[in-house]
Amino acid sequence: MTAARFSHPLTMFPGQRGGEPLCPHRLRLSVRRPRPDTAVVTAAGELSRDTAPRLTELLTSRLRSALCRVVLDLSEVDILDADGASAISLARLLARHRGIVLDVVPPVPVAAAPPQRKQDR
């Protein structure tokens, strides 16, 4: 992947695997604790190859804590690719292994554009 693909500067983070550039502002993550045993992780923006490792790191740390329940709110995610889905799948496996309930609020589907007609000439 080259920097020319992006209209913004790329940012590197310490400890990043493989030297791949990450664009952290394409994925916004927040955590709130409505109850002592529950964390709500909200993701907004793009959950893709470049951003999924950030979600994996955050969810892993929460799922290794003393929580009983983690809610992953993806309702504000605009793009979800296979790497994003893999991050969610790994979180589900870790939650099951640790006996933690992981609830996922799915992304809101975007209405498909109507097919364009070819005009006869």
Secondary structure, DSSP 8 states (H G I E B T S, - for coil): --GGG-SS--B--TT-GGG--B-GGGEEEEEEEEETTEEEEEEEEEESTTTHHHHHHHHHHHHTTT-SEEEEEEEEEEEE-HHHHHHHHHHHHHHHHHT-EEEEE----------------
